[in-house]
Amino acid sequence: MKPVVIISTYPDKKSITKIANILVKRQTVACVNFVRISSVYSWKKKITNTSEYLAIFKTTKKNIKKLKTEIRKTHPYEVPEIAEITISSLNSSYLKWLIDSTN
């Protein structure tokens, strides 16, 4: 089973906490880490400086389609970031936990 990480950003702690709890409860992901960050980006021809939450969703390849669909469906942004990172190496005990924690 291949481990996969999805990275996204959220506008506030409430929105990422809500989806993180749902996804962990459903065993779509084993874990979601999130941290407050500062972002500078261009949106609708305007430079924006803002605080966001960077979310790291940890799952397996078999759940990736379900995870991406759920992020798209629930994300508060008009154009959410959904960046997939395939993991080529992961320590065996963590990988076992990841697999056991997802359905």
C-alpha positions in Angstrom: 0.0 0.0 0.0 1.5 3.3 -1.1 1.5 6.3 1.3 0.3 9.7 -0.1 0.3 13.2 1.3 -2.1 15.9 0.1 -1.3 19.6 0.9 -3.8 22.3 0.9 -4.4 25.7 2.5 -7.4 26.9 4.5 -8.5 30.4 5.5 -9.1 29.6 9.2 -8.6 27.1 12.0 -12.3 26.3 12.1 -12.6 25.2 8.5 -9.6 22.9 8.6 -10.4 21.5 12.0 -13.9 20.6 10.9 -12.8 18.7 7.7 -9.8 17.1 9.5 -12.1 15.6 12.2 -14.6 14.2 9.6 -11.8 12.7 7.5 -10.1 11.0 10.4 -13.4 9.7 11.8 -14.3 8.2 8.4 -10.8 6.7 8.1 -10.2 8.5 4.8 -7.0 9.8 6.3 -4.8 8.6 9.2 -3.8 12.1 10.3 -4.1 15.8 9.3 -1.4 18.2 10.5 -2.1 21.9 10.2 -0.2 25.0 11.1 -0.8 28.8 10.7 1.3 30.3 7.9 1.7 33.7 6.2 0.9 33.7 2.4 1.5 36.2 -0.4 -0.4 35.4 -3.6 -2.0 36.9 -6.6 -5.8 36.6 -6.8 -8.0 38.4 -9.3 -5.1 40.6 -10.4 -4.5 41.8 -6.8 -1.5 40.9 -4.5 -2.8 39.5 -1.2 -0.9 39.1 2.1 -2.8 37.0 4.5 -2.7 34.3 7.2 -3.8 30.8 6.3 -3.6 27.3 7.6 -1.4 24.8 5.8 -2.9 21.3 6.0 -1.1 18.1 5.4 -3.4 15.1 4.9 -1.8 11.7 5.3 -3.5 8.7 3.6 -2.9 5.8 1.2 -3.2 5.6 -2.6 -6.5 3.7 -2.4 -8.1 6.7 -0.6 -6.7 9.5 -2.7 -9.7 9.9 -5.0 -12.1 9.9 -2.1 -9.9 12.5 -0.3 -9.6 14.8 -3.2 -13.4 14.7 -3.8 -14.1 15.5 -0.2 -11.6 18.4 -0.2 -13.2 19.9 -3.4 -16.7 19.4 -2.0 -16.1 21.0 1.4 -13.3 23.5 0.7 -14.2 27.2 1.4 -12.0 28.5 -1.4 -13.2 29.0 -4.9 -10.0 27.5 -6.2 -8.5 25.2 -3.5 -5.0 23.9 -3.6 -4.9 20.1 -3.8 -1.2 19.1 -4.2 -0.5 15.3 -4.2 2.9 14.2 -3.0 3.8 10.5 -3.4 6.0 9.2 -0.7 8.9 7.0 -2.0 10.1 5.9 1.4 8.5 5.7 4.9 9.6 3.9 8.0 7.8 0.6 8.3 6.2 1.2 11.7 4.7 4.5 10.6 3.5 3.0 7.3 1.8 0.2 9.2 0.0 2.7 11.4 -1.0 4.7 8.4 -2.5 1.7 6.6 -4.2 0.4 9.8 -5.7 3.9 10.4 -7.4 4.2 7.0 -10.0 2.0 5.5 
